[in-house]
C-alpha cells in the first residue's frame, strides 16, 4: 500500500543511510565518485531517472550520497510479504506494478502514482525511478517504460505550461558488477523541464509522452556507458580496457580520475560506432583480432592490466612480495575478524542465477554477518583487552581490517604476477603472440583516431 507520509524525515532512514549503508557501501567499493552534483535542483519538484544495471546496488549508490533522504519506486514483486513491505516502506520504497505481476495488480498503481505525485509536489525528497523498468547485464540503455512519464505529467498538471517538474537523468557505471573493491562512477545530467511538453500533452498525450521519452533517452545516454551495438558488444567492452590508457595519454587526462576515464570510454565507443557505420570491414578486422587476443589472454590466465607495461621491475616487485610478507599480520588480523565476509558472500553469490543480483547478495550477506559475528568480537575484545584504549581502537578496526587484509593479499598476488609476466615474456610463445596481437589492435585503433 502506498503511504502519503513517506517523504517525512525519519531517524530510521538516517540510521540506515549514515550508520549502515554509507560505511558498508564505501568499504565494498574502492572508489565512488559523483560528478555534476550541481545539476541537482534543490527544493524543487524532481524525478531522478538513473540507468539500471546492478539490482539493489543501483539504489544504494544514491542512498549513500549524503545527506538527502531519497524515495524509490521499486518493482512490486519484492514486496512479497507484509513484514517485508513494512521494512521497505521504512527504507522509503514504494511498489510499482508491471503487467507480469498480473493485470489486476495494475489497478494498484493508481494509489502509488497519486502518492508519487504528492511526493514530487512536496519537494522534500527527490523521487527516484529507474525508467528502464528492470535491470540488465549489458552497458546500454534499454527501452524506457511509460510509468515515469505518466507520473511526470500528472505532477506537472499543477503547473501546466509553467516551470515545475523536472526529470534529472543520471548514469551509473561500475568497473565490475560483482567484484569487491572496484570503482563506481555516478554522473548527473541536465534537468529536463516537463513544462516544455505540456502544450503538446494537452493536444496529444501519446505524442508528448513519446517526445519526452526520446528526450530522456538521449540525455541518459550522454551520462552513461551506452554500447548499443549487439554484434560487437563484447569487443567494444574489451576495447574500452585495452585502448583507454592510450586515449587518456593522448588527451592528457588522468588515469585516476573517473570522469576522465568515462570521457575516454565515450570517445572510444563513439569512434567505433562512426567507423562501423562507414567501414564495417575495419571493425570486423579489429573484432577478429580482439577475440583472438582475448582467447590467448585467457589461456595464459592473465588480466588486461598486466599487458599495460612492457615489463616490470623484478626488484621492485620482489620488494612488494617482501612487504606483503612483513604485513602478513595485517592479513591474518583481517581474516580472523572477517573470515565469514571473505568466504560466505562468495558462496551465497554463486547460488544466485541472476548475475546482476550477485553483488547485492554478497553485500547483503556481509551485512547480516556483521549483526551476528561482530558483536561476538566486540564482547571478546572488551573481555580480553586489558586497557580501555585498546578496546576502543579495536572496535573500528574490525570492519576496516577487511580492506587492509584485501590490500595486502592483492599486493602479494599482483607482485607475483608482474614478476612471472616479465620472466616469461622472453620465451613464452603464447605470451609473445598475445603482446604482439595487442600491439596490433592498438595500432588499428590509432589509425582510427588519427
C-alpha positions as CSV (number, residue, x, y, z in Angstrom):
1,X,0.0,0.0,0.0
2,X,1.3,3.5,-0.9
3,X,1.9,5.9,2.0
4,X,1.5,9.6,1.8
5,X,3.9,10.5,4.6
6,X,6.8,8.6,3.2
7,X,8.7,11.8,2.4
8,X,9.0,12.9,6.0
9,X,12.5,12.8,7.5
10,X,12.9,9.7,9.7
11,X,15.5,8.7,12.2
12,X,15.3,5.1,11.0
13,X,16.3,6.1,7.5
14,X,19.1,8.3,8.8
15,X,20.5,5.4,10.8
16,X,20.2,3.1,7.8
17,X,21.8,5.7,5.5
18,X,24.5,7.2,7.6
19,X,25.5,4.5,10.1
20,X,24.8,1.3,8.0
21,X,24.6,1.8,4.2
22,X,27.2,4.5,3.7
23,X,30.1,3.0,5.6
24,X,29.5,-0.5,4.2
25,X,29.0,0.6,0.7
26,X,32.2,2.7,0.9
27,X,34.0,-0.4,2.2
28,X,32.7,-2.5,-0.7
29,X,33.9,-0.2,-3.4
30,X,37.5,1.0,-3.8
31,X,36.4,4.4,-5.1
32,X,33.0,6.1,-5.5
33,X,32.8,9.5,-7.3
34,X,29.7,11.5,-8.2
35,X,30.0,14.3,-10.8
36,X,27.9,17.2,-11.8
37,X,26.0,17.2,-8.5
38,X,25.4,21.0,-9.0
39,X,22.9,19.9,-11.7
40,X,20.6,18.5,-9.0
41,X,17.8,21.1,-8.4
42,X,17.3,22.0,-4.7
43,X,13.8,22.1,-3.1
44,X,12.0,21.7,-6.5
45,X,9.7,19.1,-7.8
46,X,12.1,16.5,-9.1
47,X,12.2,13.0,-10.5
48,X,15.6,11.4,-10.9
49,X,16.0,8.9,-13.7
50,X,19.1,6.6,-13.5
51,X,20.0,3.7,-15.6
52,X,19.5,0.3,-14.0
53,X,22.1,-2.5,-14.3
54,X,23.1,-3.8,-10.9
55,X,19.9,-4.7,-8.9
56,X,19.7,-3.1,-5.4
57,X,23.3,-1.8,-5.7
58,X,21.9,0.9,-8.0
59,X,19.6,2.2,-5.4
60,X,22.3,2.0,-2.6
61,X,24.6,4.1,-4.8
62,X,22.3,7.0,-4.5
63,X,21.2,6.3,-0.9
64,X,24.8,6.6,0.2
65,X,25.1,10.1,-1.4
66,X,24.6,12.1,1.8
67,X,22.7,13.8,3.3
68,X,19.4,13.8,1.3
69,X,16.9,11.1,2.1
70,X,15.6,9.6,-1.1
71,X,12.4,7.8,-2.2
72,X,12.4,4.9,-4.8
73,X,9.7,3.3,-6.8
74,X,10.6,-0.3,-6.8
75,X,9.3,-3.4,-8.7
76,X,6.4,-4.8,-6.7
77,X,7.4,-8.4,-6.6
78,X,9.9,-7.7,-3.8
79,X,7.0,-6.5,-1.6
80,X,6.0,-10.2,-1.2
81,X,5.0,-10.2,2.5
82,X,3.5,-7.6,4.9
83,X,6.7,-7.6,7.1
84,X,8.9,-7.0,4.1
85,X,6.6,-4.4,2.8
86,X,6.8,-2.6,6.1
87,X,10.6,-2.7,6.1
88,X,10.8,-1.5,2.5
89,X,8.4,1.4,3.4
90,X,10.7,2.4,6.2
91,X,13.5,2.4,3.6
92,X,11.4,4.8,1.6
93,X,10.5,2.4,-1.2
94,X,7.1,2.1,-2.9
95,X,6.0,-0.7,-5.2
96,X,5.2,-0.2,-8.8
97,X,3.3,-2.9,-10.6
98,X,4.0,-4.3,-14.0
99,X,1.9,-6.4,-16.4
100,X,3.9,-9.5,-15.3
101,X,2.5,-9.0,-11.8
102,X,-0.9,-9.7,-13.1
103,X,-3.3,-7.4,-14.9
104,X,-5.4,-6.9,-11.8
105,X,-2.3,-5.6,-9.9
106,X,-2.0,-2.7,-12.3
107,X,-5.0,-1.1,-10.7
108,X,-2.9,-0.7,-7.5
109,X,-0.6,1.7,-9.4
110,X,-3.2,4.4,-9.2
111,X,-2.7,4.9,-5.5
112,X,1.1,4.6,-5.9
113,X,1.1,7.2,-8.7
114,X,-1.0,9.6,-6.6
115,X,1.4,9.2,-3.7
116,X,4.3,9.7,-6.1
117,X,2.8,12.9,-7.4
118,X,2.3,14.2,-3.9
119,X,6.0,13.4,-3.1
120,X,7.1,15.3,-6.2
121,X,4.9,18.3,-5.2
122,X,6.2,18.4,-1.6
123,X,9.8,18.5,-2.9
124,X,11.1,17.3,0.4
125,X,12.8,14.2,-1.0
126,X,13.7,13.6,-4.6
127,X,11.8,10.7,-6.2
128,X,13.9,8.1,-8.0
129,X,12.6,5.9,-10.8
130,X,14.5,3.5,-12.9
131,X,12.8,4.2,-16.3
132,X,14.0,1.0,-17.9
133,X,11.7,-0.9,-15.6
134,X,14.2,-3.6,-14.7
135,X,17.9,-4.2,-14.6
136,X,20.1,-5.7,-17.4
137,X,23.6,-7.1,-17.6
138,X,24.7,-5.0,-20.6
139,X,26.1,-1.5,-20.5
140,X,23.4,0.0,-22.7
141,X,20.2,1.9,-22.3
142,X,17.2,-0.3,-22.8
143,X,13.7,0.9,-23.9
144,X,12.1,3.2,-21.3
145,X,8.7,2.3,-19.9
146,X,5.9,4.8,-19.6
147,X,5.4,4.9,-15.8
148,X,7.9,7.7,-15.2
149,X,6.3,9.9,-17.9
150,X,2.8,9.3,-16.6
151,X,3.8,10.5,-13.1
152,X,5.8,13.4,-14.5
153,X,2.7,14.7,-16.5
154,X,0.4,14.0,-13.6
155,X,2.6,16.1,-11.3
156,X,3.1,18.8,-14.0
157,X,-0.7,19.4,-14.2
158,X,-0.4,21.6,-11.2
159,X,2.0,24.0,-13.1
160,X,0.7,23.4,-16.6
161,X,3.0,25.2,-19.1
162,X,5.0,27.0,-16.3
163,X,8.3,25.6,-15.0
164,X,7.6,22.9,-12.4
165,X,8.5,19.3,-12.5
166,X,12.0,18.4,-13.7
167,X,13.4,15.0,-14.7
168,X,17.1,14.6,-14.0
169,X,18.9,11.9,-16.0
170,X,21.6,10.1,-14.1
171,X,24.2,7.5,-15.1
172,X,25.8,4.7,-13.2
173,X,28.9,2.9,-14.4
174,X,30.5,0.0,-12.4
175,X,34.1,-1.0,-13.1
176,X,32.8,-4.5,-12.4
177,X,29.3,-5.5,-11.4
178,X,30.2,-8.3,-9.0
179,X,33.8,-7.9,-7.8
180,X,34.8,-6.4,-4.4
181,X,37.0,-3.3,-4.2
182,X,36.2,-1.9,-7.7
183,X,35.2,1.7,-8.8
184,X,31.8,3.2,-9.2
185,X,31.1,6.3,-11.3
186,X,27.9,8.4,-10.8
187,X,27.1,11.1,-13.3
188,X,24.2,13.6,-13.3
189,X,22.9,15.1,-16.5
190,X,21.0,18.3,-17.4
191,X,17.5,18.5,-15.9
192,X,14.6,18.3,-18.4
193,X,11.6,20.7,-17.9
194,X,8.4,18.8,-18.3
195,X,6.6,22.0,-19.0
196,X,8.2,22.1,-22.4
197,X,6.0,19.2,-23.4
198,X,2.8,20.4,-21.6
199,X,1.0,22.1,-24.6
200,X,1.6,19.1,-26.8
201,X,0.4,16.8,-24.0
202,X,-2.9,18.6,-23.8
203,X,-3.4,18.1,-27.5
204,X,-1.9,14.6,-27.9
205,X,-0.8,12.8,-24.7
206,X,0.7,9.9,-26.6
207,X,2.8,12.1,-28.9
208,X,4.0,14.2,-25.9
209,X,4.9,11.1,-23.9
210,X,6.9,9.7,-26.9
211,X,8.7,13.0,-27.4
212,X,9.6,13.2,-23.7
213,X,10.7,9.6,-23.8
214,X,13.0,10.2,-26.7
215,X,14.5,13.3,-25.0
216,X,15.1,11.5,-21.7
217,X,16.6,8.5,-23.6
218,X,19.0,10.8,-25.4
219,X,20.0,12.6,-22.2
220,X,20.5,9.4,-20.3
221,X,22.8,8.0,-23.0
222,X,25.1,11.1,-22.5
223,X,25.7,10.3,-18.8
224,X,26.2,6.5,-19.0
225,X,28.2,4.0,-21.0
226,X,25.9,3.0,-23.8
227,X,27.1,0.3,-26.2
228,X,24.1,-0.1,-28.4
229,X,25.7,-2.5,-30.9
230,X,24.7,-6.1,-30.2
231,X,27.0,-7.8,-32.7
232,X,30.3,-6.4,-31.4
233,X,29.3,-5.7,-27.8
234,X,32.0,-7.9,-26.1
235,X,34.6,-6.4,-28.4
236,X,33.6,-2.8,-27.5
237,X,33.8,-3.8,-23.9
238,X,37.3,-5.2,-24.3
239,X,38.5,-2.2,-26.3
240,X,37.5,0.2,-23.5
241,X,40.1,-1.5,-21.3
242,X,42.7,-2.0,-24.0
243,X,42.7,1.5,-25.5
244,X,41.6,3.7,-22.7
245,X,45.1,4.3,-21.4
246,X,46.1,5.5,-24.9
247,X,43.2,7.9,-25.2
248,X,43.9,9.3,-21.7
249,X,47.5,9.8,-22.6
250,X,46.7,11.5,-25.9
251,X,44.2,13.8,-24.3
252,X,46.4,14.5,-21.3
253,X,43.8,13.2,-18.9
254,X,44.3,11.5,-15.5
255,X,44.0,7.7,-15.4
256,X,42.8,8.1,-11.7
257,X,40.0,10.5,-12.4
258,X,36.8,8.6,-13.0
259,X,35.3,11.4,-15.1
260,X,38.3,11.4,-17.4
261,X,38.1,7.6,-17.8
262,X,34.4,8.0,-18.6
263,X,35.2,10.6,-21.3
264,X,37.8,8.3,-22.8
265,X,35.4,5.4,-22.9
266,X,32.7,7.6,-24.6
267,X,35.3,8.7,-27.2
268,X,36.2,5.1,-27.9
269,X,32.6,4.0,-28.3
270,X,31.8,7.0,-30.5
271,X,34.7,6.4,-32.8
272,X,33.9,2.7,-33.1
273,X,30.3,3.5,-33.9
274,X,31.3,6.0,-36.6
275,X,33.7,3.6,-38.2
276,X,31.1,0.8,-38.1
277,X,28.7,3.0,-40.0
278,X,31.1,3.8,-42.8
279,X,33.6,1.0,-42.8
280,X,32.3,-2.2,-41.2
281,X,35.1,-4.3,-42.6
282,X,37.5,-2.3,-40.4
283,X,35.5,-3.1,-37.3
284,X,35.3,-6.7,-38.3
285,X,39.1,-6.9,-38.6
286,X,39.5,-5.3,-35.1
287,X,36.8,-7.6,-33.8
288,X,38.6,-10.7,-35.1
289,X,42.0,-9.6,-33.7
290,X,40.4,-8.7,-30.3
291,X,38.6,-12.0,-29.9
292,X,41.9,-13.9,-30.7
293,X,43.7,-11.8,-28.2
294,X,41.1,-12.5,-25.5
295,X,41.4,-16.2,-26.1
296,X,45.2,-16.0,-25.8
297,X,45.0,-14.0,-22.6
298,X,42.5,-16.4,-21.1
299,X,44.8,-19.4,-21.9
300,X,47.6,-17.5,-20.2
301,X,45.3,-16.8,-17.2
302,X,46.3,-13.1,-17.3
303,X,44.2,-10.0,-16.9
304,X,44.3,-6.9,-19.2
305,X,46.1,-4.7,-16.7
306,X,49.2,-6.9,-16.8
307,X,49.8,-6.0,-20.5
308,X,49.8,-2.3,-20.0
309,X,53.5,-2.2,-19.4
310,X,56.2,-3.9,-21.5
311,X,58.0,-5.2,-18.4
312,X,58.1,-4.7,-14.7
313,X,61.0,-4.2,-12.3
314,X,61.7,-7.6,-10.8
315,X,63.5,-5.9,-7.9
316,X,60.5,-3.6,-7.0
317,X,58.1,-6.5,-7.2
318,X,60.3,-8.7,-5.0
319,X,60.2,-5.9,-2.5
320,X,56.4,-5.9,-2.9
321,X,56.3,-9.6,-2.1
322,X,58.6,-9.0,0.9
323,X,56.4,-6.1,2.1
324,X,53.3,-8.3,1.9
325,X,55.1,-10.9,4.0
326,X,56.1,-8.3,6.5
327,X,52.5,-7.1,6.6
328,X,51.1,-10.6,6.9
329,X,49.9,-9.9,10.5
330,X,47.5,-7.4,8.9
331,X,46.2,-10.1,6.6
332,X,45.8,-12.6,9.5
333,X,44.1,-10.0,11.7
334,X,41.7,-9.2,8.9
335,X,40.9,-12.8,8.2
336,X,40.3,-13.6,11.9
337,X,38.0,-10.7,12.3
338,X,36.2,-11.0,9.0
339,X,36.6,-14.7,7.9
340,X,32.8,-15.0,7.2
341,X,32.9,-12.0,4.9
342,X,35.8,-13.5,2.9
343,X,34.0,-16.7,2.2
344,X,30.2,-16.7,2.8
345,X,29.3,-13.8,0.4
346,X,31.1,-15.6,-2.4
347,X,29.4,-18.9,-1.6
348,X,25.9,-17.2,-1.5
349,X,26.5,-15.2,-4.7
350,X,27.4,-18.4,-6.6
351,X,23.9,-19.7,-5.9
352,X,22.2,-16.6,-7.5
353,X,21.0,-17.3,-11.0
354,X,20.6,-13.6,-12.0
355,X,24.2,-12.4,-12.1
356,X,23.2,-8.8,-11.5
357,X,22.0,-9.8,-8.1
358,X,25.3,-11.4,-7.1
359,X,26.9,-8.2,-5.7
360,X,23.6,-7.4,-3.9
361,X,23.6,-10.9,-2.3
362,X,27.3,-10.7,-1.4
363,X,26.9,-7.3,0.3
364,X,23.7,-8.4,2.0
365,X,25.4,-11.5,3.3
366,X,28.3,-9.4,4.7
367,X,25.9,-7.0,6.4
368,X,23.9,-9.9,8.0
369,X,27.2,-11.4,9.3
370,X,28.0,-8.0,10.9
371,X,25.0,-8.4,13.2
372,X,26.0,-11.9,14.1
373,X,29.8,-12.0,14.2
374,X,30.9,-8.5,15.1
375,X,29.0,-8.4,18.5
376,X,30.8,-11.6,19.5
377,X,34.2,-10.0,18.6
378,X,33.3,-6.8,20.5
379,X,32.4,-8.7,23.6
380,X,35.6,-10.8,23.4
381,X,37.6,-7.6,22.9
382,X,36.2,-6.0,26.0
383,X,36.9,-9.1,28.0
384,X,40.4,-9.8,26.9
385,X,42.0,-6.4,26.0
386,X,43.4,-5.1,29.3
387,X,43.4,-1.3,28.5
388,X,40.3,0.8,27.6
389,X,42.1,2.4,24.7
390,X,42.8,-1.0,23.2
391,X,39.1,-1.8,23.4
392,X,38.1,1.5,21.8
393,X,40.8,1.1,19.0
394,X,39.8,-2.5,18.3
395,X,36.1,-1.8,17.5
396,X,36.6,0.4,14.4
397,X,39.5,-1.8,13.2
398,X,37.2,-4.8,12.9
399,X,35.4,-3.6,9.6
400,X,38.4,-1.6,8.4
401,X,40.7,-4.7,8.6
402,X,38.9,-6.4,5.8
403,X,40.0,-3.7,3.3
404,X,43.5,-3.8,4.8
405,X,43.8,-7.6,4.5
406,X,42.5,-7.4,0.9
407,X,45.1,-4.8,0.1
408,X,48.0,-6.9,1.5
409,X,46.8,-10.0,-0.4
410,X,46.4,-8.1,-3.7
411,X,49.9,-6.7,-3.2
412,X,51.3,-10.2,-3.0
413,X,49.3,-11.6,-5.9
414,X,50.0,-8.6,-8.3
415,X,53.7,-8.5,-7.4
416,X,54.0,-12.2,-8.2
417,X,52.1,-11.9,-11.5
418,X,54.3,-9.0,-12.6
419,X,57.4,-11.0,-11.9
420,X,56.0,-14.0,-13.8
421,X,55.0,-11.9,-16.7
422,X,58.4,-10.2,-17.0
423,X,60.3,-13.5,-16.8
424,X,58.1,-15.3,-19.3
425,X,57.9,-12.6,-22.0
426,X,61.3,-13.7,-23.3
427,X,60.4,-17.3,-24.1
428,X,56.7,-18.0,-23.8
429,X,55.4,-18.1,-27.4
430,X,51.7,-17.6,-26.5
431,X,52.6,-14.6,-24.3
432,X,54.7,-13.1,-27.1
433,X,51.8,-13.7,-29.5
434,X,49.3,-12.0,-27.2
435,X,51.6,-9.0,-26.7
436,X,52.0,-8.7,-30.5
437,X,48.3,-9.1,-31.1
438,X,47.5,-6.4,-28.5
439,X,50.0,-4.0,-30.1
440,X,48.3,-4.6,-33.5
441,X,44.9,-3.8,-32.0
442,X,46.2,-0.5,-30.6
443,X,47.8,0.3,-33.9
444,X,44.5,-0.3,-35.7
445,X,42.7,2.0,-33.2
446,X,45.4,4.6,-33.5
447,X,44.7,4.7,-37.2
448,X,41.0,5.4,-36.5
449,X,41.7,8.2,-34.0
450,X,44.4,9.8,-36.2
